[in-house]
Amino acid sequence: MVLRMAMLLFAPAELYVSVQGNDSDAGTATAPLRTLSRAVQIARQRKSSRIIVSRGEYELRASIQLTAADSGLTIEAASGERPLITGAVSIPQFAITQTRDQALLRQIIDPAARPRIREINLRQFIRGEIAPAAPYGFPQPKIPTGNELFSDAAPFISARWPNEGYAKVEQVIEAGNGEADREAPKRQPIFISNPDRVKKWAKSADVWFYGYWKYDWADESIPAANIDATTGAVTLRTPHTYGVDKGVPFYAENLLPELDQAGEMFIDRKGGKLYFIPKAGSTSNYRLSLLAEPLVQIQGGSKITLRGLDFGFSRADGVHIQNGTDVRLEGCQFYNLGMRAAVIDGGKNTGLYGCNIWNTGEGGVALNGGDRNTLTAAGNYVENCDIHHFQRRTQTYRPAVSISGVGNRVVHCSMHDAPHAAIIFSGNEHLIEFNEFYRNISRTGDGGVVYTGRDWTARGTQILYNHFYDNIGIRKWESNIYFDDLASGLIAKGNLIERCHYGMVLGGGQDYQIEDNVFVDTKLAFFSDARGLGWYAENKPTMVKRLEDVPYKSGVWARRYPQLLTMMANEPMAPKRNVLRGNLLVRSGSLFDQTEPGFKKLATFERNNESKASGSWRQARGAPVLPVDKMGMVMDQVRATLPK
């Protein structure tokens, strides 16, 4: 004991961690520690500045907590290695057995699937209550998932029907409460679809139905209250936000009878077992997610860096940073998380650089910071990051990056392969520049790849020199840049938009600067309207309330946004002072194909060009010079190669 204490007293500036280490050792390269939590504790005591982590999987049962006491600390991967910080437990092969419970197997609808089913006794790995199935979707809060099974670095899905795609609601018996009567006594939705199949689920407990119940931009997973064994009618436990319509897509999940294809799983929470069908060619590398809190939480502190680490296989977020200064996640990877990769809340000059993010359930990064009362910028950032497949659970309004506050930036990122938006922003004076967006909004309608709306005061954001391509959804209002419902005071300049549905939707706002953008092979370059003078006029109280929530009449607000001073006295709902200048439309229709008279009358149009010629847009008359080679990720000392 005396020897161990002496070794700790002389702990070096660098501490080492290895899965072969021992927390009683000194933390040297030859006598490494075993856990990150112990390394953080010693580093704090001894003022060590670096923790070097060797390859291996570091399973956490609680968050690693960093505070202001850890300022100046770097936690990084050993050279050439990629350690994994995980909230999962590895499942050894001996813990997996073939299911032989004949009563259970008879519940499986497809007899051919029964011999392929395997099981894991969860009581060996989970103490206490097994996590319940978690709600998700457009109106639901972001909460940890239930326990998930992974093999070969990919998640299993909850046993569902149909196996691929969606079924359709055939008959609505009761739509449930909608927009007009949300405060009325609750009316549970009741519908019928494929009754012969649905009747077979009548004895199943805890069945969930996920669907786009009313609109193609509002999804939700809702548990069943009842499944009628005679009629096949489904009664949902709670109403959907907008009610239920005939013909909308849905699927049913968490269904033992539908456990019939490789890659599906079902958890019997009462019996304490997980049943699954192995994926073809899968290895014995199985993991079960357990941790329901962020893997790392950083509260306050400055100049803290996490470098070259992987964060994965957990039920919640990867990293939370609150009120940090110069806190940096560099060259890290985030994947197979139930929620998001990172949440940055407050602070300044804090963000992600050169990180890869994929297979997250509820979006990529939440980026917040800055003071709206004083319009003080935070300078928080997401830069040179590759973010894709970031909506594997909730499929709407869970963007790759959500931006709020003042003066934050998303630069040189690639955001792709998602059913809905890539960036949703609010607040003031953000920078969205030199990014690449492709194959987004692929499942939804009436959405934008880069989206904001419903606030006159959320001004000053610049969307500059980004490349948008192949963002095509269900061809219903989806746009690449979407200024919705009177969003105002925004700049879109030098963007290249190719092979998409709509280029930009200018939704009746004021003070747009739309300059030097190029549209190539889009169905419609601009949809520009005066909705504030028409159907959106009834929402004026909401807009006024948001105006009154900020100190727009004095100080920095009055100096920076003088248009707000006279807004209420001069037709606030009209689309005024909008400028469209120097834009090029190549095989993308006309500038005025969908421009309402109320918008056209009040806007300024200068030097815009249209071309139907074949060939490159660069040869078209009036083509602006765009820095296309700067759009997207860049190689540097952090990102040595670009993802394929």
N, C-alpha and C positions, 0 to 999 in steps of 0.2 A: 504493500500500500504506500509506504514512504517513497519507494522508487517511482511508482506511477505518479505521485504528486510532484516529485522533483522533475520528472519528464515534462509535465504540463507547465510547470513554472518557467521552463525554458523553451516553450513552444515557439517555433519560428514564425516569421512574417507570413510564410506560406504554409497553409494546412492542406493535407492530402486526404481524400476520401476514396475508399474502394469497397466493393462488395465483399472482398476478402479481408477487410480490415476489422479492427476491434475498437470500440469506443473507449476502452481503457488505455489504449496506446497513445503515443504522443502526437500523432497526426503528421509525422514526417513521411517522406517518400518511401522509406523502407518500413515504417510502422504506421500505416494509414489508419484513419478512423473508419468506422463502419457506416455512420448515418450523417446526413446533412444537418439534422437538427442539433446533434452534438457538436459538429464542426462550427455551426453558427454560434453556439453557446461559448465555445472556447475562443473563437475569433473575437467575440465581443469582449471577453474578459482580458485577452492578451493584446487587443488592438491589432490583430492580424489583418492584412489588407487583401489577401487572396485565399480562396478555397478552390483547390484543383480536384476535379471529380473524374475518376476513371470510368471506363465503360462498364455497363451492367445496368440492371434494373433496380431502382431504389423505390421500394413500395412504401407509401405513406399511409398512415392511419389518422393523421391530423396535418393541418397546414404547416408549412415552414413559415415562421413569423419573423419578419424583419422590421426594424423601427429606426428612429433617428439615431439610436445607439450604434447602428450598423453603417452609418454614413461612411463612404469611401471604400466599402467592401465590394470586391468582385468575386462572383462565383462562376467558374468557367470549366468547360470540359478540358480534359487533358488533350494534348496535341494529337490530332488525327483521330480522336475518339468521340462517340456520341452517346453519353450516358442518358438514360431514360428516367425521368421523374414521373411516377405513376401513382394513381389512386386505385389501382387494381391489385388483385392477388393472382398469382399464377396457379393454374389448376393442373396438378400432375396427372399423368395418364392413368395411374392406378385409381384415381378418384372418379373416373368416367366408366360407367358400366352400361351394358345393353339393358333396355327396359323390358321386363318380363311380366309386369303386372297386367294380366289379361283383361281385367275389368277396365283398366285405363286404356289399354290398346284398342278395345272394342269401340271406344268413343271416337277414334280417328276415322274420319269418313272414308279415306282412301286406304283400302287394305294393303296395297303395295307399299305404302309408307311405313307401316307398322314395324317390320323387321329392321328398319334403318334408324329407329329412334334410340337415342342414348340419353342417359340421365346423370345428374350430379346432385349429390346430397348437400344442399346449401348449408346445413347445420354445421358442417365441418369448417366453413369459412366465414359465416356471418353470426356474430353474437347479437342476441336480441331480435327485434322485429325485422323481417325482410322488407325492404323498401317497397311501398305500394306503387302501382302503375301511376305515372304522373301525367296530368293534363298538359296539353301544349296547343299552340295555335295563335292566330292573330290577336284575340282579346285576352289571352291568358298571360299571367306574369311569367317571367323567366325563372324557372325553378329547376333543381337537379332532376335528372332522369331517375327512373327505377334502375335496378341493377341490370347491366348489359353484359352479354357474353361476346368475346372477341376471339377470332383465330386468324392466324396469318395476317395480323395487323388490320383486320377489317371487322366491322360489327355484324352480329347476327340481327335479323329483324324479328319483331314479334309475329308469331304465327297469324296469318291474315288471309282474307278472301276479298276479292280475287287475288291470286298470287302476283299478278302484274296489272298495272293500270288501275282502273276504277270501274265500279258498277254505277248505275244511274238510279236515282229515286224515281219510281214509276208512278206512285200515287201518294199525295199528301192528304192525310186525314185531319191533322192539326198542325199548322205551321209553327205554333208557339209564338211567344212575344217577339216583336220586331222593333224597328226604330220608333214607330208611332206610339207604342204602348209598353215601353220597357218598365215603367213604374207600376203597371197594372199587376194584379195577382198573377202569379206564375202559371203559364200554360205549357205543359210539356209537349214537345213536338212528337207527332206520331206519323210514320210513313210506312209504305210497303214497297219492297223491291225484291225480286227473285224469291218469292215466298217459299217455294219448294226447298231451296237451299237454306234459307234463314230458319225455317222450322227446326232444322237439325241442331240449332244452337240453343234451343229453348232451355235446356238443362245446364247450360254453361254459366258460370258466375263471372262477374267483372269483365264483361265484353265491352269494348270501346269502338266507337264509330268516328272515323276521321273523314272530313269532307270539306268541300267548298259549298256550304249549305245555301248560300244566297248569291254571293258575288264571287267572281273569279279572282279577287284580290283579298279574300278574307276566309282563311281556313281555320278549322278548329277540331280538336279531338274531344268527344263527349261520351261519357259512359252510358250504357243502356240501363234504363230502369226496369224494362220488361221486354221479353220477346215472346210473342203469342204463339204457342205451339200449334194452334188450330189455323190461324190466318197468316202467320208469318209477319204480322205487324210489329214494328219496332217502336218502342217508346223511349225517347232519350230522357236522361235524368234532369237535364236543365235546358232551357232554350238557348239557341244560338243568338248572337248579338243582333242579327238581322232577320231571323226567322228561317224557315226551310222552304225551298221551292221544288217543284217537280222538275225532273230532268238534270238535277245537279249531280256532280260526281262525288263518290265516297268509297271507302273500303272499311271493312270490319277487321279488328285486330284483337290481340290477346285472347286467341281462340284455340283451345286445345284440339277440338275436332278438325281444325284446318292446318294442323302441323303435318305438312305433307311434302315439303320441298327442302332441298339442301339449303342451309343458311338461315333456316327459321328456328325460333326458340319459343318456349312457353314456360313461365314460372308458376308453379303451384305454391302460392305464398302460404297457404294454410298447411299444406303437407310438407313444405320446406324443400321442394325439389325443383330442379330446372331440367326440362326436357328439350332436346334439340336433335336436328339431323345434320351430321357433319357435312361440310362442303367437300365437293369432289377434289381429291388430291391434297387435302389440307394436312398439315403436320399436327404434332401433338402440342403445339404452342398455343395453349388456351389461357385466356385471362378473364376475370370477372371484376367489373368495376364496383367499388365499394364507397369511396370517399365522396361525401356530399358537400364539400366546401372547397374553395380554391386550393390548388396545390401549393402556391406561394402567395402570401399576403404581405405587402409592403405598406406600412403606415408611416407617412412622413419620411424623413431621411433625405440625403442628397448624395449624388455621385455613387449610387449603387448600380452595379452592372451584373446582369445575368447573361452569360455568353456561351453559345455553342451547345446548349442543353436541349433535350427533347422533353416535352410535356405531353402525356397522353394517357388514354384509357382511364378516364375518371368520370364521375357523374355530374360534375359541376364545371366551373371555369378553370382555366389554366393559372393565370396570374392576375391578382388584383393589386393595383397601385393607387394609393390615396394620398393626395397632397405631397407628392414627391417632387424633388427638384433635381434635374439632371439624372433621373433614373432611366436606365437604358436596357432594353431587351435586344440583344444583338446576335444575329446568326442562329437564333433558336428555332425549333420546330414545335408546332402544336397540332395534335391530331387525335381523332377518336375521343373527343370530349363531349359530354352531354350538353354543355352550354356553349360558352365562347372561349376563344383563346386568351384574350386579355381585356381587362377593364381598367382604363386610366381615368381617374376621377379627381379633378383639381390638380394643383401643383403647376409646375412650369418646366418647359424644355425636357419633357419626359415622353418616351415613346418606344416604338419598335423600329429596328433597322435590320434589313436583310433577313427577315424571318419568313418561314414557310408555314402556311396554315391550311389544313384541309380536314374534311369529315367532322366538322363541328356541328352541333345540333341547333344552336340558337343564334347564329351569326358569327362574325369573326372578331372584331375589336370594337369596343365602346370607347370613344375618344372624347373626353370632356375636359374643360378647363377654361379659365379666364373669367373676368368679372363683367357682366352685362351692364351693371349700373354705371360703371366707369369706363366701359369699353376697353378694359385692359386685356391685352392678348396673353394667352398662356404659352404659345409656342410648342404645344404638345404635338406629336407627330406619329404617322405611320409611313415609313419610307422604304422603298426598294424591297417590298414584300410581295410574295406570291400567295394569293388567298383564293381558294376554290372549294367547291362542294361544301359550302358553309351553312346550308339550310337543310340538313338531312332530317330534321324533325319538323319544326315549324317552317313553312315554306313561304310565308309572306312577312314583310316588315321585320326581317332579321338580317340586315345587310352585312356585307363584308366589313364595312366600317360605318358606324353611326357617329356623326360629329355633332357636338353641341358646345355651347359656351361662346368664347371669342378667340379668334386668332389662332386656330389650329390648322394643321396641314396634312394632306395625303398626297404624296409625291412619288413618282417613278414606281408605282405598284402595278401588278397585274391581278385583275379581279375577274373571275370567270366561272362558268358552269354552275349556274344557280337558277332556280325557278322564279326568283323575284329580284328585288333591287340589290345593287352592289354598294351604293352609298346613299344614305338618307341623312340630310343635314338640317340643322336649325341653328339659331344664334347668328353671330356676326363675323364677317371678315375672315372667313376661312380661305384656304388655298387648296384647290384640287387641280393638280398640274402634272403633265407628262405621264399620265397613267394610261393603261391599256385595259379595255373592257370588252369581253367577248363571251358569247353564249350565255348571257344572263336573261332575266325575265322569260325563260323558256317555257314555263308552265302557266303563267298568269296573264291577265289582261289589265288594262287601265293602271299601269304602273310605269315607273321610270327606272332606268339603270342608275342615273343620278337624280335624286328626287328631293324636293322640299315643297312646303305649301302652308297656306292659311295664316300668314303673319306679315303685315306690312313692315314690321320693325326688324325682321331678320335680314338685314341688308349687308352689302359689302363683300359677299363671298364671290370669289373669282374661280371660274372653271376654264382653265387655259390649256391648250395644246395637248388634249387627250385624244386617243385613238379608240373609237367605238366601232366594232364590226360584228356581224352575225348575231346580233341581239334581236331575235325574232320569237315572240311568244305565240299566243293564239290569235294574233292579228286583230286585236280589239283595243285600241288606244295605247298600246305599250309604246313608250318613247325612250330615247336615249338620254335626253336631258328634259326633265319634266318640272316646270315651275307651276305648281298646282294652286288653284283657288286663291288668286290674288297675292301670291308671293311676290315681293317687290325688291327693287334696288340691287339686282344681280347682274353679273357679267359673265358672258360665255364668249370666248374669243379663241380663234385658231384651232378649233376642234375638227378632227377628221371623222366623219360618220359614214360608214359603208355597209351596204347589204343589210339594211334594217327595215323595220316597219315604218315608224314615225321617227323623224330626226329630233325635233323639239316640239314640246307643247308649251305654249306661252298662255297661261291660264288667267288672263284678265288683269294681271298686275301692272305696276307702274315702274318706271325708271329702269327698264332693261337695257343693257348694252350688248347687242348681239352682233359681233363683228368678225369678219374674215374666217367664218366657218365653211367647211367644204362637205357637201352631201353627195354621195355617190351611190346610185342604184338603191335609193330608198323609195318606198311607196309614196311617202309624203314628207317633204322636208320640214315644213312648219304647219302646226295647227295653232292658230292665234285667235283668241276670242275676247269677247267683252262680257263674260259671264256675270260680273258684278252688277251689270245693268239689267240682267235677266234672271235666270233661274237661281243664281247664287246670292241674289240681293237679300234674301231672308237671313243670311248669315252675317249681316253687318254687325249685330251686337257682339258676336264672337271676335270679329276683327277689331272693333273699338275697344273691347276689354283688353286685348293683347297690346294695343297701343297705349292704353292707360297704365299698363303694368310696368312700363319703362319710363324713365325721366326725360322724355323727348323734348320738353319745353325749355330746357336749360342746359348749361354746362357743355360738356363734350358732345352730348347728343345733339344739341341745337347747332353746334358748329359743324359736326360731321354730317348730319342728315337734316339740313334746313327744310327739305321738302315736307317733313313731318309736321313742321310748325303750322303750316296752313292747310294741311290735308283735310281736316274736318269741315273747313269752310269752302272747299273747292271740289265737289263731286268725288268723294273719297273712293267710291266703288267703280270709277271709270278708269280705263287703261291708258294713262297719260304718260307723256315724255319717254316713250319707248323708241329705241333707235335700232334699226336693222341696217347694217352697213357692210358692204364689201363681201357678202356671202356668195358662194358659188354652188349652184345646183346642177349636178351632172346626171342626166337620166333620172331625175328625181322630181319631175313635175314642175309646177310653177310656184313662185313665191306666194301667190295669192289663191292657191287652190282651195285652201280651207282657212281663209282669213275673214272673220266677221267684219261687217262694215263699221261697227263701233270701235274696233281695234284699229282698222286701217285708217280711219278718219283722223285719229289722234296720234298716230305713230309717224316717225320719220324713216323713209326708205331711201338709201343712197348707194349707188354703185353695186347693186346686187346683180348677178349674172346667172343666166340659165343656159344649159347646153344639152342637146340630145345626141351629140356626136359620140361615136364609139372611141375606145382607146382611153389612155390615162387622163385623169383629171388635171394633171400638171400642164397638159397642152391646151386646156380650155382657155378661152378668152377671159381675162380678168382673174386668173387663178392666183390666190394669195400664196406667198412663200411660207410653208409650214415646216417646222423642225421635226419631221417625222422620225428621223433617226434617234431623237431624244425621247420618244414616247415609249413608255414601258420600263422594265427593269434594266439595270446597268450592272456590268461586271466591275468589281473592285476587290479590295483586300478582304472584304467580308463575304461577298458573293463571287466566288471564283468562276462559277459557271452559271448559265441560265437554264432553268427547267425546260425540258422538251415540251 
